[in-house]
Amino acid sequence: MKFAFFIKSLVFPGGGAERVFCGVVNGLSDRGHDCVVVTFDDGQEEFFYQLHSSIEIERLSASTPGRSTPRRNLPRIMKSTRKIAQRYKPDAAVAFMHSTYVPVAFAFAGTGVPLVVSEHTSAAHYSGRPLQRRLARVAQQMAYAKTVVSTQVYEEHPKSWRKNLHVLANPVDLTEYAAAQRNFPSDGLILCLGGLRPEKDQLTLISAFDRVASEFPEWRLRLVGDGTERPAIEARIAQSQYRSRIELPGVIRDVAGEYAKASIVAMPSRYESLGLVAIEAMASGRPVVGFADCAGAATLIQHGVNGLLAEAGVDRARSLAESLRTLMADRGLCIAMGMRAPPTIQHYSIDAIVGQWEGLLLAAATSRANVPALDGRKNELVGKPEGHGG
């Protein structure tokens, strides 16, 4: 089968959805499918994540990494996307994230190519963004199917929106992280890995570390990643009396090596669809601390088993500090939770999830006659959550 995959950018350093995208495309290519990847990037910059050499690549030169696509580029994007659909004639297509799948859905209208739109954020992202929410809904109605990464996000959708909704979790190559399970570090390091963006809320984590740092002078905090919040985070670190113990190294490609050095992985996000970082951390045998009101954390963290869920409450920093203190004070508890973590995320293996993607795309490809009309009334596919793995 021939599949076309669309995503806004693959040149911006880091990005969990981008890593998932490349893993799925590479996995389907390994299974013998003919894949073409289309991005809005220009033709000069190297992709941050690698794609197999056999995968065809098209760049539309219409996006600046990390920024929204300028409105003036939308007509050109849609025209170029439609031409790609006509030239490659894919059996099915996939578009990741609403900034990509909205224009792609409109461009594919009338082409006869079944489109799967893939959401990688939670409903909290659309709070205060009614236009984005409406456009995402229209794109879903135009698509053969929409995927979300957890049952929690599935249930955030109104029941009337679930007719073509599927749960396909973020896949992880578990073998890449398994080596860390054999060696738990002797020094104390709290790792936070992810984009420096408001919803990731590293500022609250720094405040939490400030509350416990005096009790545990041997512990450090390491914030790996980059993004728009970097100036604010740098300013906050500068204000901390423990700034010499807070590291901000930027983006690092060897994420498995980062987990191997950590004792605790913190995920202070205000919202996540599914915490890829948490899955990788647990595959590495590390306990994870997150907030109970974050769907991505609550999906993965079994409180007291493979990590701790902090109650958000009025003072998020205080609540997070209490959870961190519990683990920092008891190395044996850290190790025990870490040892219990890997079995809890086995169903997120890349082979299992790519198999679910393959099944959905094959179903789409064999149902071309049922591609929905613009109002979605011809869509007869019923997608139900089949557990966290799809």
Beta strands, then each sheet from edge to edge (+ up, - down):
strand 1: 2-7
strand 2: 34-39
strand 3: 56-59
strand 4: 92-96
strand 5: 115-118
strand 6: 145-148
strand 7: 165-167
strand 8: 188-193
strand 9: 219-224
strand 10: 246-250
strand 11: 264-267
strand 12: 288-291
strand 13: 307-310
sheet 1: 3+ 2+ 1+ 4+ 5+ 6+ 7+
sheet 2: 10+ 9+ 8+ 11+ 12+ 13+
end
